């Protein structure tokens, strides 16, 4: 490890012997204390791209960067689909052992063989963002469910590879989730959603945009269990009505934002009393009061 005195002495001697390293007189850049100065005051502030460029300079630079990766807590590669990014991520999979936040949204190259080593080596993950990662399979979700006990934020928007069994297990192992995103997940059924929200009673941020299985019954389950909810995105959930919105408003007293655009059965009957209390993304509809209120089919009066 670079923190050992013998290792620093060895690497410093290597750096002094190399004419290609950056030197000032007889003093090398790598003579600076790695653990106390070079890594925490310099290398920790470099981007992933800068670290890999620095890693190519010399064998000593490579060792420093590998030491930085070992203590790195945040990996953000969202939207990066450049050439050879798979090779760079494979290096991260071998070196990173303390990641707490992993953002891989819109990484279209990401497959299970690259993701699994990272998940297996980092069991203290608190944030995982796999939005729009379409190449994965249900196998990728298993380490997150079974090993990452400290998980607080999970984003799986547009992930059509989610299995039903994993959804059920998710509610058992991760009742402490505070943010959950399963927008555009067409494979999820109504019963699975009800099962999930029966245990996620610490949620504060929830996105269900354009998830067709979201009904008033699902909203009722959310209202009964997620009392601390502050933000809910229901855009494009065409099956919900004023009944579900009223249940959310009545039970989630900390709600600050409600997104209900493109929800034709949600009218001003439920929205008007809420407008002074929280933010609603839909403007007042003058003729909405003339709309007929149709509760969902499961309700019996």
C-alpha positions as CSV (number, residue, x, y, z in Angstrom):
1,X,0.0,0.0,0.0
2,X,1.2,3.5,-0.7
3,X,0.7,4.5,2.9
4,X,3.6,2.3,4.0
5,X,6.9,4.1,4.5
6,X,8.8,1.4,2.7
7,X,6.6,1.6,-0.3
8,X,6.9,5.4,-0.5
9,X,10.7,5.2,-0.2
10,X,10.8,2.6,-3.0
11,X,8.6,4.5,-5.3
12,X,10.4,7.8,-4.6
13,X,13.7,6.2,-5.6
14,X,12.2,4.9,-8.8
15,X,10.8,8.4,-9.6
16,X,14.3,10.0,-9.1
17,X,15.8,7.5,-11.4
18,X,13.5,8.2,-14.3
19,X,14.3,11.2,-16.5
20,X,10.8,11.2,-17.9
21,X,9.2,12.2,-14.6
22,X,8.4,15.8,-13.8
23,X,11.3,17.1,-11.7
24,X,12.5,20.3,-10.2
25,X,16.3,20.1,-9.8
26,X,16.9,16.9,-8.0
27,X,13.5,16.7,-6.4
28,X,10.7,14.6,-8.0
29,X,7.0,15.3,-7.9
30,X,6.6,11.9,-6.3
31,X,8.9,12.8,-3.4
32,X,5.9,14.6,-1.9
33,X,4.1,12.6,0.7
34,X,1.5,10.5,-1.1
35,X,-0.8,9.8,1.8
36,X,-0.7,13.3,3.4
37,X,-0.4,15.6,0.4
38,X,-0.3,14.3,-3.1
39,X,-3.4,12.1,-3.0
40,X,-5.8,14.1,-0.7
41,X,-4.7,17.5,-1.8
42,X,-4.3,16.9,-5.5
43,X,-5.2,13.5,-7.0
44,X,-8.6,13.3,-5.2
45,X,-9.8,16.4,-7.0
46,X,-9.0,15.1,-10.5
47,X,-11.8,13.7,-12.8
48,X,-11.8,10.1,-13.8
49,X,-10.5,11.2,-17.3
50,X,-7.7,13.2,-15.8
51,X,-6.7,10.3,-13.5
52,X,-6.4,7.9,-16.4
53,X,-4.3,10.5,-18.4
54,X,-2.1,10.9,-15.4
55,X,-1.9,7.1,-15.0
56,X,-0.3,6.8,-18.4
57,X,2.6,9.1,-17.5
58,X,4.8,6.5,-15.8
59,X,4.8,3.4,-13.6
60,X,5.0,5.6,-10.5
61,X,2.0,7.7,-11.7
62,X,0.1,4.4,-12.3
63,X,0.7,3.3,-8.7
64,X,-0.5,6.6,-7.4
65,X,-3.7,6.6,-9.4
66,X,-4.4,3.0,-8.4
67,X,-4.0,4.1,-4.8
68,X,-6.5,6.9,-5.5
69,X,-9.0,4.5,-7.1
70,X,-8.7,2.3,-4.0
71,X,-10.1,5.2,-1.8
72,X,-12.4,6.7,-4.3
73,X,-16.0,6.9,-3.0
74,X,-17.8,8.5,-6.0
75,X,-17.7,7.1,-9.6
76,X,-19.8,9.1,-12.1
77,X,-19.6,8.0,-15.7
78,X,-23.2,9.0,-16.6
79,X,-23.6,9.4,-20.4
80,X,-20.0,8.6,-21.2
81,X,-20.0,6.2,-24.2
82,X,-16.6,7.1,-25.7
83,X,-14.3,4.5,-27.3
84,X,-12.4,2.2,-24.9
85,X,-14.5,3.2,-21.9
86,X,-15.1,-0.5,-21.2
87,X,-11.3,-0.9,-20.7
88,X,-11.2,2.0,-18.3
89,X,-14.2,0.6,-16.3
90,X,-12.6,-2.8,-16.1
91,X,-9.6,-1.1,-14.3
92,X,-12.0,0.6,-11.9
93,X,-13.6,-2.8,-11.2
94,X,-10.2,-4.2,-10.2
95,X,-9.0,-1.2,-8.1
96,X,-12.1,0.5,-6.5
97,X,-13.0,-1.0,-3.2
98,X,-14.7,1.8,-1.3
99,X,-17.3,3.2,-3.7
100,X,-20.4,4.6,-2.1
101,X,-22.0,6.4,-5.1
102,X,-22.1,4.7,-8.5
103,X,-23.7,6.6,-11.4
104,X,-23.7,4.7,-14.7
105,X,-26.9,6.3,-16.2
106,X,-27.1,6.1,-20.0
107,X,-24.0,3.9,-20.3
108,X,-25.1,1.9,-23.2
109,X,-21.9,-0.2,-23.2
110,X,-22.4,-1.5,-19.7
111,X,-22.9,-5.3,-19.5
112,X,-23.0,-7.7,-16.6
113,X,-19.4,-8.9,-17.0
114,X,-18.2,-5.3,-16.4
115,X,-20.7,-4.4,-13.7
116,X,-20.6,-7.5,-11.5
117,X,-17.0,-7.1,-10.3
118,X,-17.6,-3.6,-9.2
119,X,-20.7,-4.5,-7.3
120,X,-19.0,-7.5,-5.7
121,X,-16.1,-5.4,-4.4
122,X,-18.1,-2.5,-3.1
123,X,-20.7,-3.7,-0.6
124,X,-21.1,-0.3,1.1
125,X,-22.8,1.3,-1.9
126,X,-25.4,3.9,-0.9
127,X,-26.3,5.2,-4.4
128,X,-26.7,3.2,-7.6
129,X,-27.9,4.8,-10.8
130,X,-28.5,2.4,-13.7
131,X,-31.0,4.5,-15.6
132,X,-31.3,3.6,-19.3
133,X,-28.8,0.8,-19.0
134,X,-30.3,-1.7,-21.4
135,X,-27.7,-4.4,-21.8
136,X,-27.9,-5.8,-18.3
137,X,-29.8,-8.8,-17.1
138,X,-31.5,-9.7,-13.7
139,X,-28.1,-11.2,-12.6
140,X,-26.8,-7.6,-12.2
141,X,-29.4,-6.8,-9.6
142,X,-28.6,-9.7,-7.3
143,X,-25.5,-8.2,-5.7
144,X,-27.3,-4.9,-5.1
145,X,-30.2,-6.7,-3.4
146,X,-28.2,-9.3,-1.4
147,X,-25.0,-7.5,-0.5
148,X,-25.5,-3.7,-0.5
149,X,-27.3,-3.3,2.9
150,X,-26.6,0.4,3.1
151,X,-28.3,1.3,-0.1
152,X,-30.4,4.5,0.1
153,X,-30.9,5.5,-3.6
154,X,-31.7,3.2,-6.4
155,X,-32.5,4.3,-10.0
156,X,-33.7,1.8,-12.6
157,X,-35.5,3.9,-15.1
158,X,-36.1,2.2,-18.4
159,X,-34.6,-1.1,-17.2
160,X,-36.9,-3.7,-18.8
161,X,-34.7,-6.5,-17.5
162,X,-36.0,-6.4,-13.9
163,X,-37.4,-9.8,-12.8
164,X,-40.5,-10.1,-10.6
165,X,-38.7,-12.1,-7.9
166,X,-36.1,-9.3,-7.5
167,X,-38.9,-6.8,-7.0
168,X,-40.3,-8.8,-4.1
169,X,-36.9,-9.3,-2.5
170,X,-36.1,-5.6,-2.9
171,X,-38.9,-4.7,-0.5
172,X,-37.5,-7.2,2.1
173,X,-33.8,-6.1,2.0
174,X,-34.0,-2.4,1.3
175,X,-36.7,-0.9,3.4
176,X,-34.4,2.1,4.1
177,X,-34.5,3.4,0.5
178,X,-35.1,7.1,0.5
179,X,-35.1,7.6,-3.4
180,X,-36.5,5.1,-5.9
181,X,-36.9,5.5,-9.7
182,X,-38.6,2.9,-11.8
183,X,-39.9,5.2,-14.5
184,X,-40.7,3.7,-17.9
185,X,-40.6,0.1,-16.5
186,X,-43.4,-1.5,-18.5
187,X,-42.7,-5.0,-17.3
188,X,-43.6,-4.3,-13.7
189,X,-47.1,-5.4,-12.7
190,X,-49.6,-3.8,-10.3
191,X,-49.2,-6.6,-7.7
192,X,-45.4,-6.2,-7.8
193,X,-45.7,-2.5,-7.2
194,X,-48.0,-3.0,-4.3
195,X,-45.5,-5.6,-2.8
196,X,-42.6,-3.1,-3.2
197,X,-44.4,-0.2,-1.5
198,X,-45.6,-2.3,1.4
199,X,-42.1,-2.1,3.0
200,X,-40.5,1.1,1.5
201,X,-41.8,3.3,4.4
202,X,-38.8,5.7,4.4
203,X,-39.1,6.9,0.8
204,X,-38.8,10.7,0.2
205,X,-38.4,10.8,-3.6
206,X,-40.3,8.5,-5.9
207,X,-40.5,8.5,-9.7
208,X,-43.0,6.3,-11.5
209,X,-43.2,8.3,-14.7
210,X,-45.0,6.5,-17.6
211,X,-45.2,3.2,-15.7
212,X,-48.5,1.8,-16.9
213,X,-49.2,-0.5,-13.9
214,X,-49.5,2.5,-11.5
215,X,-53.1,2.6,-10.5
216,X,-55.1,4.2,-7.7
217,X,-54.6,1.0,-5.7
218,X,-50.8,1.4,-6.0
219,X,-51.1,5.0,-4.9
220,X,-53.2,3.9,-1.9
221,X,-50.5,1.6,-0.8
222,X,-47.9,4.4,-1.2
223,X,-50.1,6.7,0.8
224,X,-50.5,4.2,3.6
225,X,-46.8,3.4,4.0
226,X,-44.7,6.3,2.7
227,X,-45.8,9.1,5.0
228,X,-42.5,10.9,4.6
229,X,-42.8,11.3,0.8
230,X,-41.7,14.7,-0.4
231,X,-41.6,14.3,-4.2
232,X,-43.6,12.0,-6.5
233,X,-43.5,11.9,-10.3
234,X,-46.6,10.4,-11.8
235,X,-46.3,11.9,-15.3
236,X,-48.0,9.8,-17.9
237,X,-49.6,7.4,-15.4
238,X,-52.9,7.3,-17.3
239,X,-54.6,4.8,-14.9
240,X,-54.7,7.0,-11.9
241,X,-57.5,9.3,-10.9
242,X,-58.5,11.9,-8.3
243,X,-59.1,9.1,-5.8
244,X,-55.4,8.1,-5.7
245,X,-54.2,11.7,-5.6
246,X,-56.5,12.5,-2.7
247,X,-55.1,9.4,-0.8
248,X,-51.5,10.7,-1.4
249,X,-52.4,14.2,-0.3
250,X,-54.2,13.1,2.8
251,X,-51.5,10.8,4.1
252,X,-48.3,12.2,2.9
253,X,-48.2,15.5,4.9
254,X,-44.6,16.3,4.0
255,X,-45.3,16.3,0.2
256,X,-43.7,19.2,-1.6
257,X,-43.9,18.4,-5.3
258,X,-46.5,16.5,-7.3
259,X,-46.0,15.9,-11.1
260,X,-49.2,14.7,-12.8
261,X,-48.9,16.0,-16.4
262,X,-50.6,13.7,-19.0
263,X,-52.8,12.1,-16.4
264,X,-56.2,12.7,-18.0
265,X,-58.3,11.3,-15.1
266,X,-56.6,13.6,-12.6
267,X,-58.6,16.9,-12.4
268,X,-58.9,20.0,-10.4
269,X,-61.2,18.3,-8.0
270,X,-58.1,16.8,-6.3
271,X,-55.5,19.3,-7.4
272,X,-57.2,22.6,-6.5
273,X,-57.0,22.1,-2.7
274,X,-53.3,21.3,-3.0
275,X,-52.1,24.2,-5.0
276,X,-51.4,26.5,-2.0
277,X,-49.6,23.7,-0.1
278,X,-47.2,22.2,-2.7
279,X,-45.8,22.5,-6.2
280,X,-47.9,21.0,-9.0
281,X,-46.4,20.8,-12.5
282,X,-49.7,21.2,-14.3
283,X,-51.4,24.6,-14.8
284,X,-55.0,25.2,-13.7
285,X,-57.4,23.9,-16.2
286,X,-60.4,26.2,-16.4
287,X,-62.9,23.6,-17.6
288,X,-61.5,20.7,-15.5
289,X,-64.3,21.1,-13.0
290,X,-66.7,20.0,-15.7
291,X,-65.0,16.6,-16.1
292,X,-66.7,13.6,-14.7
293,X,-64.8,11.8,-11.9
294,X,-64.2,8.1,-12.8
295,X,-62.6,6.1,-10.0
296,X,-60.6,3.1,-11.1
297,X,-62.3,-0.3,-11.6
298,X,-61.0,-1.9,-8.4
299,X,-63.1,0.5,-6.2
300,X,-66.4,-0.8,-4.9
301,X,-69.0,1.6,-3.5
